[in-house]
Amino acid sequence: MEDPGPLLVDTGRGLSIRYGGRWLYSSRDPSASPVAAAHAADILPDTLYVVPSPCLCYGVRELAGRLPSSSAMLLIEVDESLGAIARRTLAADGIDAPVSDTAACVDAYKALETGAEPRRFRRVVEVRLSGGRSLHEEAYRRSLAAIDADISIRFRNRLSLVRMGRLWTRNVISNLGSMDWESVGPLSADGRPVVACGAGPSLDIAIPALRRLGKRAFVLACDTAAGALAKAGIVPDAIVCLEGQVYNLEDFLPLDGAPAGIVVDLTSHPSSYRATGGRRTLTLSEYTESAFLSRLKAAGLPVAPVPPLGSVGVLAIRIARELGGPVVVAGLDFSFIQGATHCAGSPADLRSRRSETRLRKGDAAWAASFRDGCERKEDGSLTDPALTMYASLAAAEFIDHGRIYGDLRGGFGARLPIPLITVEDLESMTPGREGSGDGRAFGSEADPALCRDNASRFLSGELERSGNVASALRTGASDGDMRALLKEADFLYAHFPDPERVLGLEGDALRRVSAEAAYWSGRLEAALADAARR
């Protein structure tokens, strides 16, 4: 017969716990093993140490005493009765270490990062101090994976910011100055099912179905898929663009100026705004936490903020969900097959074909199959760490179980938590009409004259902040005043690999900020002059 609940047992050498027919500590010397584990743990800086099911908290004090100031410990518990025991034990021992449940573990870890002693964790390390983890193995595994994923995403975003942040900020400023506000407006699918299309190999499977449906489906294409669809005679209803560099312009060439709408990010290259002849719907990827982006979001502009998803395919799914109707995915594979990374007619496919000779076929696609980190899955398709991460982000988008979803990829691609469908299933979602007038809009209407004024006002404010920093660096200011100015004008240095040294007022960092202030003042003045001509 199993124990009815956690039983505290006096072993003569301290209390132990018996629960669910098992001992959670030794029945002879309960504290010996957890204390030894606490002393044996590798101690690293900038590390979050997670203790699953702390129970009687043996070893907690010893582990906490070994941690450097840049690291911290998080106690998590699934079982309510074991959590109550842990809280009573901590209170009796005078240890200030709250016990979080697994549902809130990510919030608890973020609170440690932003609390009275803020930290930035680089890694998460599990330290097992009791047998309680074995009672709920999967729940603890998911909690640790959630924290690890959050840390990984943040560091990926930080590395991206160092590499691309200056370009993104420059694009935002240029786009605000050159924006044709008359062409800006919301996106609506008019109640039609939205087919979010990527340029993966499975798009070849979906193209005949999309031709057959015509305007009964709303085709929302990633920029890399737009050309392949156009070559197949399908002009997308809207194209999603998230590329900050100029290299994706060839994606739009087969459209030949067709009146496709475009959902384009303010961080995208300015040429993207001229790639199609349709309406523009604006997004803003929040690529970092900054005063600059906070002011931009509050500037009164028709811009939809979106998280830094990193993948235009994941953003396309997010937008498709926002439009309110059934959502179908096609070509969003987040994997590829050996010798073919993209669908026929995509820029990558066309480049490969142009470089082919009698003896060399598909060099780039075959090389991708053997690059570092490439992994073969059970179905024979290939993936890499970046694609795997994007696939998990895409899967997380399909959380609204009351909605209608469909997978038109023919069984190919990374697994998503949505049902496979056929063209007949897709036709059943579109009962012979081009639009019902229902659904929702993504983006918002705005007065063009007001948008121009608000954009100019925003740019003028950033120019003033840049000038204030430059002036303070030339003439001097108190440490408090200098930090306040720098925090306001954080776009000057957000892309630095060491932004903390700027607020630390270190000399070499401030000299770099001085050069940046001169550069950004020039960019802002040019954008304001461009806006004044419109």
VOBASE-671028 format. One record per residue (C-alpha): x, y, z; residue in three letters. Coordinates in steps of 0.05 Angstrom, whole numbers, plus 5000, padded with zeros to 4 digits. Layout:
BEGIN
XYZAla ...
% end
This chain:
BEGIN
500050005000Met 502850684980Glu 503951225032Asp 497851695035Pro 502352305034Gly 509352535051Pro 511152225118Leu 516752535160Leu 520851975190Val 525952065246Asp 531951635227Thr 535951795289Gly 540652215247Arg 535552715222Gly 528752715188Leu 527552355123Ser 521352335078Ile 517551725052Arg 512551874997Tyr 509251474943Gly 512450834966Gly 519551104962Arg 524651455006Trp 526352154982Leu 532552155026Tyr 536651605056Ser 533151225113Ser 539751215152Arg 543251885142Asp 538552355104Pro 542952965099Ser 549552645079Ala 548252555005Ser 544953234990Pro 550353615029Val 555653224989Ala 552053394924Ala 551954134943Ala 559454124956His 560853734892Ala 557054204846Ala 561354584796Asp 560755314814Ile 560755794755Leu 559456544748Pro 553056804716Asp 549456144729Thr 542555974754Leu 542655354798Tyr 535855014799Val 534154544856Val 528154114838Pro 523853884897Ser 528054164955Pro 523653795007Cys 527453865074Leu 532554325041Cys 538653915060Tyr 544554205022Gly 541054855004Val 544955285053Arg 551454955032Glu 550155074958Leu 547955794969Ala 554155935010Gly 558655734951Arg 555356164897Leu 558756794871Pro 554757444871Ser 553257374796Ser 549856694806Ser 543456504843Ala 539355904864Met 532055754846Leu 527955234884Leu 522054934847Ile 516854434870Glu 511054094834Val 507753754894Asp 503854224940Glu 504953825003Ser 512553774991Leu 512554514975Gly 509354655043Ala 514654245078Ile 520254615041Ala 517355295059Arg 516655115133Arg 523754855133Thr 526655475101Leu 522855925149Ala 525255525209Ala 532455555185Asp 532056295170Gly 533656205096Ile 530756725049Asp 529556294987Ala 522456244961Pro 519955604929Val 516755694861Ser 511855224828Asp 513754964759Thr 508455374723Ala 511656014747Ala 518955804745Cys 520756234685Val 517556844718Asp 521456684782Ala 528056634745Tyr 526657294710Lys 525057614777Ala 532057404801Leu 535057754740Glu 531358404752Thr 530958414829Gly 534758824880Ala 541258504856Glu 540158444780Pro 543957904744Arg 544457624673Arg 544856874674Phe 548756524619Arg 546755814636Arg 542255384680Val 545054814721Val 540754294757Glu 542954064826Val 538953474854Arg 538753484930Leu 532952994941Ser 529252434907Gly 523052854898Gly 524652994825Arg 523052264808Ser 515852374828Leu 514652854770His 520452764722Glu 517053054660Glu 514553684696Ala 521453844722Tyr 524553694654Arg 519854184621Arg 521254714673Ser 528754664663Leu 527854654588Ala 523555284591Ala 528755674630Ile 534455414586Asp 530555614523Ala 529256304550Asp 536556414566Ile 538556144498Ser 533656594461Ile 536057204500Arg 543357064483Phe 541656924411Arg 538057594409Asn 543957934443Arg 548857654392Leu 544157864336Ser 543758564366Leu 551358634367Val 551658404294Arg 545458744267Met 543059264318Gly 546359864286Arg 543359684218Leu 536459574248Trp 536560254282Thr 539060584219Arg 533460264178Asn 528260494229Val 530661214223Ile 531161204147Ser 524360874139Asn 520861374183Leu 523961944142Gly 522161654074Ser 515361334091Met 509561434043Asp 504261464097Trp 498561474046Glu 500160754028Ser 500260504100Val 494260134128Gly 491659494161Pro 491658804131Leu 485158404126Ser 483757704099Ala 476257854095Asp 474457204130Gly 478156754082Arg 482756204107Pro 489956454110Val 495256024079Val 502056214109Ala 507256014056Cys 514755914066Gly 519855724013Ala 521255024038Gly 521154423991Pro 513954254010Ser 511254893977Leu 511754513911Asp 506354043939Ile 501754623958Ala 502155043895Ile 497054633854Pro 492154693912Ala 493155443916Leu 492055513841Arg 485655123846Arg 482955553903Leu 484656223872Gly 482056813913Lys 477956363959Arg 484256314002Ala 488556894028Phe 495856744011Val 500657054061Leu 507656924034Ala 514456984067Cys 518957424023Asp 523056824001Thr 516756463976Ala 513857063938Ala 517856953874Gly 516456203871Ala 508956333879Leu 509056883826Ala 512756423777Lys 507155913788Ala 501856433771Gly 499856583843Ile 500557313865Val 500657313941Pro 495357743975Asp 500857984022Ala 508257864033Ile 511757874101Val 518658204101Cys 523358204161Leu 530158274126Glu 534558854148Gly 539658754092Gln 538958884018Val 540258173996Tyr 532957943993Asn 530958433938Leu 531457873887Glu 525757533924Asp 521058063895Phe 523558093823Leu 518657573795Pro 512857993822Leu 514458543771Asp 511059073814Gly 504558673823Ala 499758993873Pro 501158513930Ala 500658793999Gly 506758764044Ile 507458684118Val 514159014129Val 518159144191Asp 520959824207Leu 527759474215Thr 527359224143Ser 531759514089His 528560144059Pro 528359833989Ser 523359314015Ser 518159864019Tyr 518559963944Arg 518559223926Ala 511059163913Thr 505459603890Gly 500559443946Gly 498759704014Arg 504059704069Arg 502559444139Thr 507859624189Leu 510859204245Thr 516359354294Leu 520758784320Ser 522558944391Glu 529658724381Tyr 531858964449Thr 529159294512Glu 530660024502Ser 528060724515Ala 528660854440Phe 523860304421Leu 519160474479Ser 518661184453Arg 517560944382Leu 511760484404Lys 508561084439Ala 509661564381Ala 502561514354Gly 504461134290Leu 500560554258Pro 505860044277Val 504359354307Ala 509859144356Pro 512058414350Val 516958014392Pro 523857864363Pro 521857194333Leu 528057174288Gly 524456784233Ser 520057094179Val 516256434177Gly 514456464250Val 512257194242Leu 507856984183Ala 504356474227Ile 503457004282Arg 500357484232Ile 495956934201Ala 493156784271Arg 491757524282Glu 487357554220Leu 482057124254Gly 480256584203Gly 482755874193Pro 490355824188Val 493955354141Val 501455264133Val 505055084069Ala 512455084054Gly 514155274126Leu 518354644136Asp 523854864184Phe 527754294153Ser 530154084084Phe 531853474042Ile 538653264019Gln 540353663956Gly 534254123960Ala 533754664014Thr 528255073981His 522454993933Cys 522955053858Ala 523155773834Gly 525656063899Ser 531856513896Pro 536155973928Ala 533755463877Asp 534755943818Leu 541856123841Arg 543455393846Ser 540855253776Arg 544755833746Arg 551155563775Ser 550154853751Glu 554754523701Thr 554553843669Arg 558653563727Leu 556253993785Arg 549054003808Lys 546154363867Gly 552754513902Asp 549854973955Ala 544154513973Ala 548653913979Trp 553754304019Ala 548154494068Ala 546753754079Ser 553753664108Phe 555054304146Arg 556754314220Asp 550754194265Gly 546453884210Cys 542353294236Glu 538252774200Arg 531352644229Lys 527351994230Glu 523552174167Asp 530052294129Gly 529553054129Ser 535253484154Leu 535354044206Thr 540354454245Asp 540154814312Pro 537255464283Ala 531755104245Leu 530154684305Thr 529355304348Met 524855634296Tyr 520655004292Ala 519555014367Ser 517555754363Leu 512755594306Ala 509655024346Ala 508555494405Ala 504255944360Glu 498855414353Phe 496255464424Ile 489055684412Asp 485555014408His 478955344391Gly 481655554323Arg 481755164257Ile 488854984235Tyr 491454564177Gly 498154304152Asp 498454294076Leu 505754044074Arg 504053324055Gly 507253024117Gly 513953364105Phe 517553854151Gly 518453954225Ala 512553684264Arg 507354204284Leu 501554084332Pro 496354154277Ile 492753644233Pro 494953464163Leu 489853664111Ile 488653564037Thr 486554063984Val 479453803992Glu 479753974066Asp 482254664049Leu 476554753999Glu 471554574053Ser 473955174092Met 472355624032Thr 465055514014Pro 465155833945Gly 466356553966Arg 472057043961Glu 470657364028Gly 465257414080Ser 467158084110Gly 468657764177Asp 475357624208Gly 480058134239Arg 484958644214Ala 492358664230Phe 495059364238Gly 491060004242Ser 488560594201Glu 491861264212Ala 491461974185Asp 497462064137Pro 498562794156Ala 498462624230Leu 503262044218Cys 508162504183Arg 507962994241Asp 508762454293Asn 514562124255Ala 518162804248Ser 516862954322Arg 519962284341Phe 526062384297Leu 527063094324Ser 526762824395Gly 532062304381Glu 536462834348Leu 535863264410Glu 537762684455Arg 543862524412Ser 545963254414Gly 545063284490Asn 549762684499Val 554962974452Ala 554663644488Ser 555363324557Ala 561262914534Leu 564663544507Arg 563264014565Thr 562663524623Gly 556863334669Ala 555863004736Ser 555862244737Asp 548362244752Gly 546562724696Asp 550962354647Met 547861684663Arg 540861974656Ala 542562254587Leu 545661604565Leu 539761194588Lys 535061634547Glu 539461594485Ala 540860844489Asp 540260754413Phe 547361054410Leu 550460434442Tyr 545259874448Ala 549059494394His 555659524433Phe 558158844457Pro 559359174525Asp 553659674536Pro 554359614611Glu 561059964607Arg 557660574578Val 553260664639Leu 559460514681Gly 562261154649Leu 568660814628Glu 573061264586Gly 573960834524Asp 566460674521Ala 564661414526Leu 569461584469Arg 565861074426Arg 559161384446Val 561762064425Ser 563361804355Ala 556461464352Glu 552962114372Ala 556162474313Ala 554161914266Tyr 546961864290Trp 545962614289Ser 547762604216Gly 542962024202Arg 537262364239Leu 538363024204Glu 538162674136Ala 531662304155Ala 528462954178Leu 530363294113Ala 527462704074Asp 520962754114Ala 520463504102Ala 520463384026Arg 514362934029Arg 
% end
